[in-house]
């Protein structure tokens, strides 16, 4: 494969490798952390043209095994997401504001399709980070979300949680459209509280199952 090439789909990889699709998703997440591939919502995973230089050695796979460090990472992510949302509200264009609201609608349409919903959720946060124009912040957020992705995917298996997330994203998108940095910071803080609780619930449940 050459840089920019699209990887086969999850179903195809699972069949070719003789593994479950969840194993393929975790492998793709690992490749994202290493900066080898990038996942584009609604399009698939692609081989990157270069390797990530923003992954510090301290952000290791132990984050996925250590409950305390996972909890710490959710705090880091919350702070970064809040900063990104404030920048987006201040600097967004009208087109970007409309697109963010469209991404919320995509989540609503995908509420009954787990894989589509996860991709739409990730696309929402990725777009929000890019709107502020700070590429370093966007890259750091991408890294933290990728490290938490395995837990996140396991945490959106309840319809009530999905509906809560969509409602919270709607509040964030509307605050961005209104250019209200104070409101968007508060809305993101609320969203991160519930999102972090879901991630930690998922990671604890997985650890208990493993034990």
Secondary structure, 3 states (H helix, E strand, C coil): CCCCCECCCHHHHHHHHCCCHHHHHHHHHHHHHCCCEEEECCCEEEECCCCCCCCCCCCCHHHHCCHHHHHHHHHHHHHHHHHHHHHHHHHCCHHHHHHHHHHHHHHHHCCCCHHHHHHHHHHHHHHHHHHCCCHHHHHHHHHHHHHHHHHHHHHCCCHHHHHHHHHHHHHHHHHHHCCCHHHHHHHHHHHHHHHHHHHHHHHHHHHHHHC
